[in-house]
Amino acid sequence: MIIVAGNTTSDDFAPAANDHGFVYAVDFNGNWVWGKFYYNQSYAVQTISGCQLDARNRLIVYGMCNSMPVVLDLDPLTGNVG
């Protein structure tokens, strides 16, 4: 799988025109697997600046939300938190 993370302000890609960090995955044939935006209660994760697989094969994502740093622990097969 190829995992891509980034930021967008596009109102036709993100839920709104304000900053949203996103992560998505495609398989090696280019087929969409999953894609998500993340929120901490009512605040969007505004930026995603990096990600890596940890020793447990969990996807660890680093970003900013409401001017505070966030670390997300994601299942790389589904993009679900936790």
N, C-alpha and C positions, 0 to 999 in steps of 0.2 A: 504494500500500500504506500501511496505517496500522500503525505500530510502537509498541508499548506496553512500558514497562519498569517494574518495581516490586519489592516485597519481600513475602514471605508467611511466615507461621508455621503455616499450615493443614496438618494432616497428611493431608487428603484432596485436596489440590492439589499440594503439594510432596512430594518423596520421603520426608520425615520432618518432625516437628513443630518442628525447630529452624529458625532464620532461613535463608531461601533467596531470593536475587535471581533474577528471571526476566525474559525478554524474549520477546514473541510478536508475530506479524504477522498481520493480516487484510487481505483485499482490500477494495476500496471497496464491495462488495456485502455485506460482513460475513462472508465465508467464511474459515475458518481456513486460513492458509498454513503457518505453522510456529510452534513454541514450544519454549523450552529453558531449562534450569537449567544453570549452569556450575560447574565444579570446577577447582581447582588441586591436582593430585594427589588427596589424600583430603580436602581442605578445600573446603567449599561456598563459592561467592561469596555472602556473607551479605546484602549490600545492593547495590543498583544505584541510584545517585543521579542519573544523567544519561546522555544519549546524543545523538549528532549525526552527520550525514553529513559526511565529510571531502571534500577536493577530488577524491579518486579514487572517490567514491561508495561508500566503505566505511562501515559503521556502527561508530562508535567509542563504546564503552560504558565508563562510569566507575563503580567500586564499591569495596567492601572485602571482603577475604578473609583470615581468620586475623589480623585487626587490622592488615592491611597494605593500602595502596591498590593497586588493579588497574586496568589499562586493557585492554579486549578489542577486538580488531580483527575485526569480523564481516562476512561476506557478507550484505548485507541481503535477498537473495533466498532464502537457505537458513538463515541463522542460524549457519552453521559458522564456527569460529574460523580466522583466518589467511588 
